[in-house]
Amino acid sequence: MTFILDRFDLSAFVQSTLDEDLGPTGRDVTSEAVIPEDAIFSGVMDSRHDAVIAGLPIAEAFFRYLDPDVEIETLVAEGEAVAAGTDIMRLKGKGRAMLTAERSALNTVQHLTGIASMTSEYVQKIAGTGCTLLDTRKTIPGLRVLEKYATRMGGAQNHRMGLWDAAMIKDNHVAVAGSVGEAVRRARDAGVEKIICEVDRVDQIEP
């Protein structure tokens, strides 16, 4: 399965996540001690709650990193709403590899699915109002691209991705510039292509 996000290196993410879990020895000592090397497992990933699914391609990458021959059947689409108890992925492969990758894969799917599911609830609440739900930069460091991907799966639209792709003028900027109008003028004169300005009062909108 091809999974491409702008400014996100899936292979590097998978490797660094597994490196964190496997530590300096690079070993899963429990699986090595308990599971025979030639054991083949079959498994199913399901949803324990009603949810909007996100992150399955990343989970697949974790399993394939440790077992390139693993058989994986993805049963639902990214962004699909499922009922509690729905099977979302089936796997068959090397037992040790499957257990070693399991937690990293599940953590990622659970985190992104949680974001997508909550986002979807807000999107449904404002349906028919003509409003668009946007996300923010208030993301966990290192996970912004994935978390903002999850909000899209839940039906929101990405706001700015960082400090680099738009000017966002807030109360502190206005205070230094002296007024909303002056702050916007400075951003415009600096050649910023996209300018967003927050206001506290209706009378700030016109300037």
C-alpha positions as CSV (number, residue, x, y, z in Angstrom):
1,M,0.0,0.0,0.0
2,T,1.4,3.4,-1.0
3,F,1.1,6.0,1.6
4,I,2.5,9.5,0.9
5,L,2.2,12.6,3.0
6,D,4.0,15.8,2.1
7,R,7.0,16.4,4.5
8,F,6.5,12.9,6.1
9,D,9.1,10.1,5.8
10,L,7.1,6.9,6.6
11,S,10.2,4.7,6.6
12,A,12.1,6.9,9.0
13,F,9.0,7.2,11.3
14,V,8.6,3.4,11.4
15,Q,12.3,2.8,12.0
16,S,12.7,5.5,14.7
17,T,9.5,4.3,16.5
18,L,10.7,0.7,16.5
19,D,14.2,1.7,17.5
20,E,12.7,3.5,20.6
21,D,10.8,0.3,21.5
22,L,13.6,-2.2,20.9
23,G,16.2,-0.1,22.6
24,P,20.0,-0.4,22.4
25,T,19.9,-4.2,21.9
26,G,17.4,-4.1,19.0
27,R,15.6,-7.0,20.6
28,D,12.2,-8.0,21.8
29,V,13.4,-10.2,24.6
30,T,9.9,-11.5,25.5
31,S,9.0,-12.6,22.0
32,E,12.4,-14.2,21.5
33,A,12.1,-16.1,24.7
34,V,8.5,-17.3,24.4
35,I,7.6,-17.5,20.7
36,P,9.3,-20.1,18.5
37,E,11.3,-18.6,15.6
38,D,9.3,-20.4,13.0
39,A,5.8,-19.7,14.5
40,I,3.2,-18.3,12.1
41,F,0.4,-16.2,13.6
42,S,-2.9,-15.0,12.2
43,G,-4.5,-11.9,13.7
44,V,-7.3,-9.4,13.4
45,M,-7.3,-5.7,14.3
46,D,-10.8,-4.5,15.2
47,S,-12.5,-1.5,16.6
48,R,-13.8,-1.6,20.1
49,H,-15.8,1.6,19.7
50,D,-17.7,3.4,16.9
51,A,-14.9,5.3,15.2
52,V,-13.6,7.0,12.1
53,I,-10.5,5.1,11.1
54,A,-7.1,6.6,10.4
55,G,-3.6,5.3,10.3
56,L,-4.0,1.8,8.8
57,P,-1.3,2.3,6.1
58,I,1.1,3.2,8.8
59,A,0.2,0.1,10.8
60,E,0.8,-2.0,7.7
61,A,4.3,-0.4,7.3
62,F,5.2,-1.4,10.9
63,F,4.3,-5.1,10.2
64,R,6.0,-5.1,6.8
65,Y,9.2,-3.6,8.2
66,L,9.8,-6.6,10.4
67,D,8.2,-9.2,8.1
68,P,8.2,-8.2,4.4
69,D,6.3,-11.4,3.6
70,V,3.4,-10.8,6.0
71,E,0.0,-11.1,4.4
72,I,-2.2,-8.1,5.2
73,E,-5.8,-7.4,4.2
74,T,-7.1,-3.9,4.9
75,L,-10.8,-4.2,5.4
76,V,-11.9,-0.5,5.7
77,A,-10.9,2.7,4.0
78,E,-9.1,5.6,5.6
79,G,-11.7,8.1,6.9
80,E,-14.4,5.4,7.0
81,A,-16.8,5.4,9.9
82,V,-17.2,1.9,11.5
83,A,-19.3,0.4,14.3
84,A,-17.8,-1.1,17.4
85,G,-16.6,-4.6,16.8
86,T,-15.8,-4.0,13.1
87,D,-12.8,-5.9,11.8
88,I,-10.5,-3.4,10.1
89,M,-7.4,-5.4,9.3
90,R,-6.4,-9.1,9.0
91,L,-2.8,-10.3,9.2
92,K,-0.9,-13.6,8.8
93,G,2.9,-13.8,9.2
94,K,5.8,-14.5,11.5
95,G,4.7,-14.5,15.1
96,R,7.7,-12.8,16.6
97,A,7.5,-10.0,14.1
98,M,3.8,-9.5,14.5
99,L,4.0,-9.2,18.3
100,T,7.1,-6.9,18.1
101,A,5.3,-4.5,15.7
102,E,1.9,-4.8,17.3
103,R,2.1,-2.0,20.0
104,S,3.7,0.6,17.6
105,A,1.1,-0.2,15.0
106,L,-1.9,-0.1,17.4
107,N,-0.7,3.0,19.2
108,T,-0.5,4.9,15.9
109,V,-3.9,3.7,14.7
110,Q,-5.5,4.4,18.1
111,H,-4.1,7.9,18.3
112,L,-5.0,9.0,14.7
113,T,-8.4,7.3,14.9
114,G,-9.1,9.1,18.1
115,I,-8.4,12.4,16.4
116,A,-10.4,11.6,13.3
117,S,-13.3,10.4,15.4
118,M,-13.5,13.5,17.5
119,T,-13.0,15.7,14.5
120,S,-15.9,13.9,12.8
121,E,-18.2,14.6,15.8
122,Y,-17.5,18.4,15.4
123,V,-18.0,18.3,11.7
124,Q,-21.4,16.7,12.1
125,K,-22.4,19.3,14.7
126,I,-21.8,22.1,12.3
127,A,-23.2,20.4,9.2
128,G,-25.5,22.7,7.3
129,T,-24.2,25.9,8.8
130,G,-21.9,26.8,6.0
131,C,-18.9,26.8,8.4
132,T,-15.7,25.0,7.8
133,L,-13.8,23.2,10.7
134,L,-10.1,24.0,10.7
135,D,-7.3,22.4,12.8
136,T,-4.5,24.2,14.6
137,R,-0.7,24.0,15.3
138,K,-1.4,22.7,18.8
139,T,0.0,19.2,17.9
140,I,2.4,16.9,19.6
141,P,6.0,17.7,18.5
142,G,7.1,15.4,15.7
143,L,3.5,14.2,14.9
144,R,2.0,17.3,13.3
145,V,1.8,15.9,9.8
146,L,0.1,12.7,11.0
147,E,-2.2,14.5,13.4
148,K,-3.3,17.0,10.7
149,Y,-3.8,14.0,8.3
150,A,-6.1,12.5,10.9
151,T,-8.2,15.7,11.1
152,R,-8.7,15.5,7.3
153,M,-9.8,11.9,7.7
154,G,-12.4,13.2,10.2
155,G,-13.7,15.8,7.7
156,A,-11.9,19.0,8.8
157,Q,-9.6,21.1,6.7
158,N,-6.0,21.9,7.5
159,H,-5.2,25.4,8.6
160,R,-1.6,26.5,8.3
161,M,0.9,23.7,8.7
162,G,3.4,25.8,10.6
163,L,4.9,29.2,11.0
164,W,6.2,29.1,7.4
165,D,3.2,28.9,5.2
166,A,1.0,31.8,6.4
167,A,1.1,34.8,8.6
168,M,-1.3,34.5,11.5
169,I,-1.7,37.8,13.3
170,K,-2.8,37.5,16.9
171,D,-3.3,39.8,19.8
172,N,0.4,40.0,20.7
173,H,1.3,41.0,17.1
174,V,-1.5,43.6,17.1
175,A,-0.3,45.0,20.4
176,V,3.3,45.5,19.1
177,A,2.1,46.9,15.7
178,G,-0.3,49.3,17.4
179,S,-3.5,48.2,15.6
180,V,-5.0,45.4,13.5
181,G,-4.7,47.5,10.3
182,E,-1.0,48.3,10.9
183,A,-0.2,44.6,11.6
184,V,-1.9,43.5,8.4
185,R,-0.2,46.2,6.4
186,R,3.2,45.1,7.7
187,A,2.6,41.5,6.8
188,R,1.3,42.5,3.3
189,D,4.3,44.8,2.7
190,A,6.6,41.9,3.7
191,G,5.2,40.0,0.8
192,V,3.5,37.3,2.8
193,E,1.1,35.6,0.4
194,K,-1.5,34.3,2.9
195,I,-2.4,36.5,5.9
196,I,-4.8,35.4,8.6
197,C,-5.8,37.9,11.3
198,E,-7.6,37.1,14.6
199,V,-9.7,39.9,16.1
200,D,-11.2,40.3,19.6
201,R,-14.0,42.8,18.6
202,V,-16.3,43.4,15.7
203,D,-14.9,46.9,15.2
204,Q,-11.5,45.5,14.4
205,I,-12.7,43.8,11.3
206,E,-13.1,46.8,9.0
207,P,-9.5,48.1,9.4
